Amino acid sequence: MRILLYRADGQVEPWVTDFAAVLPRAEVVVWQDGEPEAACDYAVLWAPPAALLGQLAQPAQLNATPLKAIFLTGAGVDAILKFGDALPSVPIIRLGDAGMAVQMAEYVAHAVLRYFRRFDEYERQARGGVWAPLAPRDKRDFTIGVFGMGVLGSRVLAALGHFGFPLRGWSRTHKQVDGVDCYAGIESLGEFLAGTRVLVCMLPLTPETSNLLDRARLAQLPRGAYLINVARGAHLAEPDLLASIRSGHLAGATLDVFRNEPLPAPHPFWDEPRIAITPHISALTVRHDSVRQIAGKIAALENGEPVADVVDRIKGY
């Protein structure tokens, strides 16, 4: 068995080592631009270039082993689906969890509690040498809405449930979760937003969800609402968020993802004290867990068994 490995960050050697440990009979090769062919049984990729995908679709060796599947070392799929018809006609399989869900739950819970307990305001007071207790917020009026109820979104809702917040979730299709008011479909989006004090964006990025959080949608949130975006920067119309915060309609935001990463130095988000910024670290890939998961799915495919987390190219996730 031959596995082709590529990561845009160049951090491939630890992955090679881990695959060698769990699949000792497999040959793991690292793709390099300019190589004459990329024939393999499986490809394990993150943010691949067009040249690599072209070789996978049409390997130079006419008698090459047909590619069986592409595995992604992350939960997001927009970085590969953007190639559309240029992709090989094989299953594309994303990571289901692999240690990311608990990280996402930690990140979102921290951001929610930081705002709810007014720690952001206490931080600003402390920098100015001000000792002044602030009025506590009423949890009954602090509904948290999770925008996207997949594996990660469901884990976030479960974590927040322990704190007793009123919870609501929105998804493309109807779901039923104990303790969560569930909304489904675009026709319910206005009602979902209107009753949400903290909006947590966890949607997959598709043509339908790009720029979904624009001026009109943000205006549907109640005055004083707060935004947490841990999905993709392209969901958010960035100038509209700034306008909503500066007008006083939104209280602020915690953002982990941006349209351009790293966030450019002159970007106005850096100068807005009501926006907390982190460098796309809300849920990092846990390599050991990911390798074991991919290896297990390869074994299932080799045995003709079905696997989970196959990407639906029509839906975009």
WOGI-V721388 format. One record per residue. N is the residue number from 0. PSI is psi as a letter, one per 40 degrees, with the letter a starting at -180 (NA if undefined). Layout:
n:N psi:PSI
n:N psi:PSI
This chain:
n:0 psi:h
n:1 psi:h
n:2 psi:h
n:3 psi:h
n:4 psi:h
n:5 psi:h
n:6 psi:h
n:7 psi:d
n:8 psi:e
n:9 psi:e
n:10 psi:g
n:11 psi:d
n:12 psi:d
n:13 psi:d
n:14 psi:d
n:15 psi:d
n:16 psi:d
n:17 psi:d
n:18 psi:d
n:19 psi:d
n:20 psi:d
n:21 psi:d
n:22 psi:g
n:23 psi:d
n:24 psi:e
n:25 psi:i
n:26 psi:h
n:27 psi:h
n:28 psi:i
n:29 psi:h
n:30 psi:h
n:31 psi:h
n:32 psi:h
n:33 psi:e
n:34 psi:i
n:35 psi:d
n:36 psi:i
n:37 psi:f
n:38 psi:h
n:39 psi:i
n:40 psi:d
n:41 psi:i
n:42 psi:h
n:43 psi:h
n:44 psi:i
n:45 psi:h
n:46 psi:f
n:47 psi:i
n:48 psi:i
n:49 psi:d
n:50 psi:d
n:51 psi:d
n:52 psi:d
n:53 psi:d
n:54 psi:d
n:55 psi:d
n:56 psi:d
n:57 psi:g
n:58 psi:i
n:59 psi:d
n:60 psi:h
n:61 psi:d
n:62 psi:f
n:63 psi:i
n:64 psi:h
n:65 psi:h
n:66 psi:h
n:67 psi:d
n:68 psi:i
n:69 psi:h
n:70 psi:h
n:71 psi:h
n:72 psi:f
n:73 psi:i
n:74 psi:d
n:75 psi:i
n:76 psi:e
n:77 psi:d
n:78 psi:e
n:79 psi:d
n:80 psi:e
n:81 psi:e
n:82 psi:e
n:83 psi:b
n:84 psi:e
n:85 psi:e
n:86 psi:i
n:87 psi:i
n:88 psi:g
n:89 psi:i
n:90 psi:h
n:91 psi:h
n:92 psi:h
n:93 psi:i
n:94 psi:h
n:95 psi:d
n:96 psi:c
n:97 psi:f
n:98 psi:e
n:99 psi:d
n:100 psi:d
n:101 psi:d
n:102 psi:d
n:103 psi:d
n:104 psi:d
n:105 psi:d
n:106 psi:d
n:107 psi:d
n:108 psi:d
n:109 psi:d
n:110 psi:d
n:111 psi:d
n:112 psi:d
n:113 psi:d
n:114 psi:d
n:115 psi:d
n:116 psi:e
n:117 psi:f
n:118 psi:d
n:119 psi:d
n:120 psi:d
n:121 psi:d
n:122 psi:d
n:123 psi:d
n:124 psi:d
n:125 psi:d
n:126 psi:d
n:127 psi:e
n:128 psi:f
n:129 psi:h
n:130 psi:h
n:131 psi:h
n:132 psi:h
n:133 psi:i
n:134 psi:h
n:135 psi:i
n:136 psi:i
n:137 psi:h
n:138 psi:d
n:139 psi:d
n:140 psi:f
n:141 psi:g
n:142 psi:h
n:143 psi:h
n:144 psi:h
n:145 psi:h
n:146 psi:g
n:147 psi:h
n:148 psi:f
n:149 psi:a
n:150 psi:d
n:151 psi:d
n:152 psi:d
n:153 psi:d
n:154 psi:d
n:155 psi:d
n:156 psi:d
n:157 psi:d
n:158 psi:d
n:159 psi:d
n:160 psi:d
n:161 psi:d
n:162 psi:e
n:163 psi:e
n:164 psi:i
n:165 psi:h
n:166 psi:i
n:167 psi:i
n:168 psi:i
n:169 psi:h
n:170 psi:i
n:171 psi:d
n:172 psi:i
n:173 psi:h
n:174 psi:i
n:175 psi:h
n:176 psi:h
n:177 psi:h
n:178 psi:e
n:179 psi:h
n:180 psi:h
n:181 psi:h
n:182 psi:i
n:183 psi:i
n:184 psi:i
n:185 psi:d
n:186 psi:d
n:187 psi:e
n:188 psi:d
n:189 psi:d
n:190 psi:d
n:191 psi:d
n:192 psi:d
n:193 psi:d
n:194 psi:e
n:195 psi:h
n:196 psi:d
n:197 psi:h
n:198 psi:h
n:199 psi:h
n:200 psi:h
n:201 psi:f
n:202 psi:i
n:203 psi:i
n:204 psi:h
n:205 psi:i
n:206 psi:d
n:207 psi:d
n:208 psi:e
n:209 psi:h
n:210 psi:f
n:211 psi:d
n:212 psi:g
n:213 psi:a
n:214 psi:d
n:215 psi:d
n:216 psi:d
n:217 psi:d
n:218 psi:d
n:219 psi:e
n:220 psi:i
n:221 psi:i
n:222 psi:h
n:223 psi:e
n:224 psi:i
n:225 psi:i
n:226 psi:h
n:227 psi:h
n:228 psi:h
n:229 psi:e
n:230 psi:c
n:231 psi:i
n:232 psi:d
n:233 psi:e
n:234 psi:d
n:235 psi:h
n:236 psi:g
n:237 psi:d
n:238 psi:d
n:239 psi:d
n:240 psi:d
n:241 psi:d
n:242 psi:d
n:243 psi:d
n:244 psi:d
n:245 psi:d
n:246 psi:e
n:247 psi:e
n:248 psi:d
n:249 psi:i
n:250 psi:d
n:251 psi:a
n:252 psi:i
n:253 psi:h
n:254 psi:h
n:255 psi:e
n:256 psi:i
n:257 psi:i
n:258 psi:d
n:259 psi:h
n:260 psi:h
n:261 psi:i
n:262 psi:h
n:263 psi:i
n:264 psi:d
n:265 psi:e
n:266 psi:h
n:267 psi:e
n:268 psi:d
n:269 psi:d
n:270 psi:e
n:271 psi:h
n:272 psi:e
n:273 psi:e
n:274 psi:h
n:275 psi:h
n:276 psi:h
n:277 psi:i
n:278 psi:g
n:279 psi:f
n:280 psi:e
n:281 psi:d
n:282 psi:g
n:283 psi:i
n:284 psi:h
n:285 psi:h
n:286 psi:d
n:287 psi:d
n:288 psi:d
n:289 psi:d
n:290 psi:d
n:291 psi:d
n:292 psi:d
n:293 psi:d
n:294 psi:d
n:295 psi:d
n:296 psi:d
n:297 psi:d
n:298 psi:d
n:299 psi:d
n:300 psi:d
n:301 psi:d
n:302 psi:e
n:303 psi:f
n:304 psi:i
n:305 psi:i
n:306 psi:i
n:307 psi:i
n:308 psi:f
n:309 psi:h
n:310 psi:h
n:311 psi:h
n:312 psi:d
n:313 psi:d
n:314 psi:d
n:315 psi:f
n:316 psi:NA
